[in-house]
Amino acid sequence: MNNIEQNLHDVRNRITVAAQKCGRTSEEITLLAVSKTRPAEDIAKAIASGQREFGENYVQEGVDKIQHFINHDDLVWHFIGPLQSNKSRLVAENFDWCHTIDRLKIAQRLNEQRPEQIAPLNVLIQINISGEESKSGILLEELTEFATTINAMPNLVLRGLMAIPAPESDFERQIAVFRQMEQALIELKTQYSQVDTLSMGMTNDMEAAITCGSTLVRIGTAIFGARKYDT
């Protein structure tokens, strides 16, 4: 068993244990392997270990990987990084999901640029749940009006919400922040029947996120090891 295979096994076990503790099942939670900066051979090892959903933060790198694995037609690719207007067409034409919708201009471009011959793009609205000026995302009080506009775009499907809280090591404080997201999703679901996704939780806070109803955890380090950057 290679390290990535073992790591995936361990992460899936963490998901199962966290779900059981709060009366949920692991089937309710999607494991998104965050493969940014990782070489194709690492992704291939994850695929061989049964992983099918991958998250990328950098547009061109992500598109290159999607093309590399084009023959694996059962893979699902999520764009989870900040999106600039000049890169929106590449996301619209290549990815299955975009988690970082927080500007109407970007949503409008994705809607216009999504090819009609493929399924609509699944999108999540990013919430700045910690209210940090440096973080992307809209505020919760902006959500109702923002969601109404997104939902009217025919080539996008509003699937739910995403958040990246400020780093917090205390479990109860993690819970307090994630509960706000849980409540926001519950309210959004009452308005839109297709909404079903709450993308929150990473390597260091996934248990708290699952406790608060996360349906998708974004895990990089715990699967692939410490990230390597070019120097």
N, C-alpha and C positions, 0 to 999 in steps of 0.2 A: 504494500500500500504506500503510494507516494505521499508527500507532505500535504499537497492540495487535497487529495482524496481523504486523508485523515482529518484535515481541517474542516472540510465540508461535512464529514460525518459528525464532528464535534459541534459545529454550529447548528446543524439540524437537531442534534440532541438538546442543545440549549433552547432552541425554539420549542421543542416538545415539552420540556420541563417547565418553561415559563408559561406556556399555554395551559398545561394541566393545573398549575397553581392557581389560575384565575378562572377555571371552569371552561376553558376553550380547548379546541383541538388544533394540532399543528397544520391540518389541512386548510385552516382558515387563513394561514399566513404564508405569503410568497417570500421566498429567499431570493433577493436580488444580489448577485455577485458583482461588486464594483470592481471593474477590470481596468480602470484608467491607469495608464503608464505601464501596464503589464504586457509582456510579449505574447504573441499568438500561441506559443507553446504552452504557456500557463493556462490560457483559455481552453486550449485543446484538452489539457488534463482535467479541467473542471467539467468539460462536456463529457469526457469519457467516464466521469464519476456521476453523471446524471443531471448536472446543472444545465438549465435551459434559458434562464433569464439573466441578462447582463446589463450593467449600467456603465455608461461612459460620460465623462465630464467635458471632454474636448472634442469639438465637432469633427475635425478632419481625422484625428486619430480613431474616433469611433467609426466613421464611414469606412476608413481603410480596413478595420477589423470586420465590419459587416460584409464587405466585399470579399475578404479573405475566407470567410466562412459561409459564403453564399450558397454552397451546396447543402448546408445544414438548414433545411427549410422549417425546422421546428424550433429554431431559436427566436427569442423575443428580445429586442434591443430597446433599452430605455435611455433617453438623454436626460441627465440629472445635473448638468452644470449650468452656469449662467449663459444666456443665449444673446448674442449680438445680432442686430438686424441683418448685417451682411452675411451671416452664416445660416439664416433661418431656412433658406431653400434646401440646403443640404440635410437639415433635420427633417423638414417636411417630406423630402423625397426618399429618405432612407430609414428613419427610425419608426418604431411601432408606438412608442410612448414619449411624451415630454413632461417632466415633473416640475418644471421651473417657470410656469406661466405667472408673471406678475405685472406685465404691461400689456395694455390692449393693443398697442402697435405691433408687438411681437405676435400676439394671438391672431391678429388680422392678417399678418404676413403668412403665418403658417397655414391659415385657412385658405388663403388665395393660392398658395404654392403647393398644397397637397395634391398630388396627381389624382384625377378622378377615377382612374382604373384600379386604384388600391383602396383598401379600407380606410375610413376616416382615422385621423390621428387621435389616439387616446391622450388626454391631457389632464394634468393635476394643477390646481392653483397653489402657488407657494405662499405660505403664510409666514410673516416675520413674527413668530410667536413670542420671542423675547424682547421685541421692540428695540433691537439694536440698530443704530443708524448705519452701521457698516454692512448690515446683512440685507440680502435681497428679500423680496416678498411683500405682499400687501398686509395691512393691518386687519384684524378680525372685523372691525366695524365697517370696513370697505367691502367685505365679502359678498353681501347680498346683491348689491348693484353690479359688482364685477362679474359674479357668476351668471346673472341674467344675460349679460352681454355675450359672455363666452358660450353659453348654452344655445344661443341663436345662430352660431356659426356652423354651417352645414357640413364642413369637412373636418370638424373637430368633435370629439365626444368627451364631454366633461365627466370624468370618472371619480374625482374626489380632490383630496388635499394632500399637500406635502409640507413638512417643516424640518428645519435644522436648528434646534434650540442652542442657546449658548452652552458651552461645556459645563457640566455639573456632575460631580462625583457622588453626591448624596442621593440615595435612591428616592427618598420621600420628596426631595425637591425636584427630581426628574419627573416623578409622578404628578406633582402639582402643575407643571408646565404641560405635560402630555394630556392631562384631563381636559384642558381648554380645547385642545385639538379634537379630542374625542367628542366633546359636546358640539363643537362646530360641525363635525361630520354628521352627527345625528340630525342636527337641524337642516343641513343641506340635503340629506336623504329624503326628508319629508317633502322637499320641493322638486326633486329630480329623481325619478325612479331608477335611472341608470347609474347613479352614484353609488360606489361600493368600495372605494379604495382610500386607505389612510396610510400614506407613505411616511413613516417615521421610525426612528430607531437605527442605531449604528452599532459598531462593535462594543462600545463602552456603555450603551444605555438601552440595548435592545430588550432586556427583560422588563424594564419600566414601560417601554413603548407597547410591548405586547399586553401587559397588564391593562393598559389604557386603550385597547382596541385596535392597535396597529394591524393592518392587513398585509403590509409589505415592509420588510426590514432591508436596509441597504448596507451590506457587509463587504468590506474590502480587506482590511488588515488581518482579521481572524481567519480568512480563507487563504489569502495569497502571501501573508507575511508582511513585514515592514516594507513600505513603499520605497522604491528606488527612483531617484530623479537624476536626470543628466546634469553634470556639473560643468 
